[in-house]
Amino acid sequence: MTKIPVGVLGATGAVGQKFIKLLENHPWFEVTEVAASERTSGKLYGNAVSWKQVTPVPEAVRDLEVRPCTPDLKCRVVFSGLDAAVAGPIEEDFARAGYVVLSNSKNHRLDEDVPLVIPEVNHEHMGLIPIQKENRKSAGYIVTNANCTTMFLAMALGPIHKAMKIEKVFMVSMQAVSGAGYPGVPSLDILGNVIPFIGGEEEKVEIETRKILGTFNGKSIDLADFPVSAQCNRVAVEDGHTESVSVKLARRTTAAEIADLWRNYSGVPQQLGLPSAPKHPFVVMEAQDRPQPRFDVNRENGMATLVGRIRPCSIFDFKFTLMGHNTVRGAAGASILNAELLKAQGNLE
Ligand SMILES: NC(=O)c1ccc[n+]([C@@H]2O[C@H](COP(=O)([O-])OP(=O)(O)OC[C@H]3O[C@@H](n4cnc5c(N)ncnc54)[C@H](OP(=O)(O)O)[C@@H]3O)[C@@H](O)[C@H]2O)c1
């Protein structure tokens, strides 16, 4: 099969680098274009990037010239890891010019005609694509993936909401420093410390979760009608966001029933055998003290949501701990899985 040429916008950043790494040897996609700001454009990628991955810069990308983020790249699909300060209009320009844009940024996630998709949970929200193209008189379109904290919460809640209707959610996060990009939080602020504030994060989690678990009514998304209360903290962990979650349901349940829902869950990416899909979207951990980021973050190549400590809650119905790789499934890996779903659905033709 001839590979589909793709570009990475914001290719020099933390998420951009993860795209480059995850797309190396991808069976369907080949990176032919890298783009970033005027600070780096014109340079060869290997010289422009401050590479922070544990494997070397892929040879196929090292000598590509970094291009400006203008819609004249030789590819039809672009992955965006752009700084949110500039992503909005740049992504719109690309979509208008006919590109398929897979975005990690917050800018378009809540647009009424833009899908915000976790393929295991709400693949049917891709039905917004023709509506977006029609609304915007545009040949291309934008598809977004969730904020890195929302990603794992909404993924874990998906099978539960389908099976037994959620009424309330309370979540406290402990988020890794890699979620703040590079250089991110100064070391003197975070070492031996917890920072109980991440700008805009709680608001994103509270609304994005309801959009992802909402219903596509043929024209738009009806938000899921339960409240989500989030408290987000930055902790001195390199990779892996941990979340403590309490859930109230419309009916009574048991820890065993919840664990079985996750253990037996197979979503569309698993059924279609998409190349980046985790074999098991949920890893249910039995040990009392797991999941832990240091030991578990790379399970299923960083693409699964790890869950554990499922037990009754004395205020809501049950509580549990979850964890996931924030720059893989929580960012670049999520976009790539969305692109694979689009290809399997015939939306990249
Ligand atoms: N880090 C995470 O775990 C994570 C998870 C989910 C979502 N996100 C979102 O993903 C996006 C990228 O985050 P990040 O952590 O990768 O940020 P980052 O490391 O700061 O990288 C930002 C990228 O944007 C480029 N850029 C900045 N200004 C630009 C401009 N005026 N024109 C074109 N390109 C420009 C930078 O290029 P230069 O190198 O040329 O400056 C760089 O490639 C953000 O919207 C963030 O909220 C991040």
The ligand as an SDF file (V2000), in Angstrom:
LIG
                    3D

 48 52  0  0  0  0  0  0  0  0999 V2000
    2.0470   18.4760   26.3740 N   0  0  0  0  0  0  0  0  0  0  0  0
    0.9430   17.7340   26.4910 C   0  0  0  0  0  0  0  0  0  0  0  0
    0.9240   16.6870   27.1870 O   0  0  0  0  0  0  0  0  0  0  0  0
   -0.3250   18.1170   25.7770 C   0  0  0  0  0  0  0  0  0  0  0  0
   -1.3850   17.2190   25.8270 C   0  0  0  0  0  0  0  0  0  0  0  0
   -2.5580   17.5190   25.1290 C   0  0  0  0  0  0  0  0  0  0  0  0
   -2.6490   18.6850   24.4160 C   0  0  0  0  0  0  0  0  0  0  0  0
   -1.6180   19.5720   24.3800 N   0  0  0  0  0  0  0  0  0  0  0  0
   -1.7850   20.7720   23.5520 C   0  0  0  0  0  0  0  0  0  0  0  0
   -0.9580   20.6170   22.3810 O   0  0  0  0  0  0  0  0  0  0  0  0
   -0.4710   21.8790   21.9690 C   0  0  0  0  0  0  0  0  0  0  0  0
    1.0430   21.8570   21.9410 C   0  0  0  0  0  0  0  0  0  0  0  0
    1.5510   21.6400   23.2530 O   0  0  0  0  0  0  0  0  0  0  0  0
    3.1190   21.3890   23.5320 P   0  0  0  0  0  0  0  0  0  0  0  0
    3.2010   20.9980   24.9500 O   0  0  0  0  0  0  0  0  0  0  0  0
    3.6810   20.5000   22.4850 O   0  0  0  0  0  0  0  0  0  0  0  0
    3.7020   22.8930   23.3030 O   0  0  0  0  0  0  0  0  0  0  0  0
    5.1960   23.3440   22.9450 P   0  0  0  0  0  0  0  0  0  0  0  0
    6.1870   22.3210   23.3540 O   0  0  0  0  0  0  0  0  0  0  0  0
    5.3280   24.7230   23.4780 O   0  0  0  0  0  0  0  0  0  0  0  0
    5.2010   23.4230   21.3110 O   0  0  0  0  0  0  0  0  0  0  0  0
    4.4860   24.4060   20.5900 C   0  0  0  0  0  0  0  0  0  0  0  0
    4.7270   24.2750   19.0840 C   0  0  0  0  0  0  0  0  0  0  0  0
    4.0160   25.3430   18.4430 O   0  0  0  0  0  0  0  0  0  0  0  0
    4.9140   26.0380   17.5650 C   0  0  0  0  0  0  0  0  0  0  0  0
    4.5540   27.4580   17.4780 N   0  0  0  0  0  0  0  0  0  0  0  0
    4.5670   28.3830   18.4750 C   0  0  0  0  0  0  0  0  0  0  0  0
    4.2140   29.6070   17.9860 N   0  0  0  0  0  0  0  0  0  0  0  0
    3.9820   29.4310   16.6620 C   0  0  0  0  0  0  0  0  0  0  0  0
    3.6030   30.3060   15.6140 C   0  0  0  0  0  0  0  0  0  0  0  0
    3.3800   31.6280   15.8220 N   0  0  0  0  0  0  0  0  0  0  0  0
    3.4510   29.8040   14.3620 N   0  0  0  0  0  0  0  0  0  0  0  0
    3.6620   28.4830   14.1340 C   0  0  0  0  0  0  0  0  0  0  0  0
    4.0520   27.6040   15.0800 N   0  0  0  0  0  0  0  0  0  0  0  0
    4.1890   28.0730   16.3360 C   0  0  0  0  0  0  0  0  0  0  0  0
    6.2910   25.8610   18.1860 C   0  0  0  0  0  0  0  0  0  0  0  0
    7.2860   26.0580   17.1750 O   0  0  0  0  0  0  0  0  0  0  0  0
    8.7620   26.6680   17.4670 P   0  0  0  0  0  0  0  0  0  0  0  0
    9.6010   25.5440   18.0120 O   0  0  0  0  0  0  0  0  0  0  0  0
    9.1880   27.1130   16.1290 O   0  0  0  0  0  0  0  0  0  0  0  0
    8.6070   27.7740   18.4690 O   0  0  0  0  0  0  0  0  0  0  0  0
    6.1970   24.4090   18.6540 C   0  0  0  0  0  0  0  0  0  0  0  0
    6.4510   23.5380   17.5680 O   0  0  0  0  0  0  0  0  0  0  0  0
   -1.0300   22.9180   22.9650 C   0  0  0  0  0  0  0  0  0  0  0  0
   -2.1980   23.4690   22.4080 O   0  0  0  0  0  0  0  0  0  0  0  0
   -1.3280   22.0770   24.1950 C   0  0  0  0  0  0  0  0  0  0  0  0
   -2.3250   22.6400   24.9920 O   0  0  0  0  0  0  0  0  0  0  0  0
   -0.4380   19.3060   25.0300 C   0  0  0  0  0  0  0  0  0  0  0  0
  1  2  1  0
  2  3  2  0
  2  4  1  0
  4  5  1  0
  4 48  2  0
  5  6  2  0
  6  7  1  0
  7  8  2  0
  8  9  1  0
  8 48  1  0
  9 10  1  0
  9 46  1  0
 10 11  1  0
 11 12  1  0
 11 44  1  0
 12 13  1  0
 13 14  1  0
 14 15  2  0
 14 16  1  0
 14 17  1  0
 17 18  1  0
 18 19  2  0
 18 20  1  0
 18 21  1  0
 21 22  1  0
 22 23  1  0
 23 24  1  0
 23 42  1  0
 24 25  1  0
 25 26  1  0
 25 36  1  0
 26 27  1  0
 26 35  1  0
 27 28  2  0
 28 29  1  0
 29 30  1  0
 29 35  2  0
 30 31  1  0
 30 32  2  0
 32 33  1  0
 33 34  2  0
 34 35  1  0
 36 37  1  0
 36 42  1  0
 37 38  1  0
 38 39  2  0
 38 40  1  0
 38 41  1  0
 42 43  1  0
 44 45  1  0
 44 46  1  0
 46 47  1  0
M  CHG  2   8   1  16  -1
M  END
$$$$
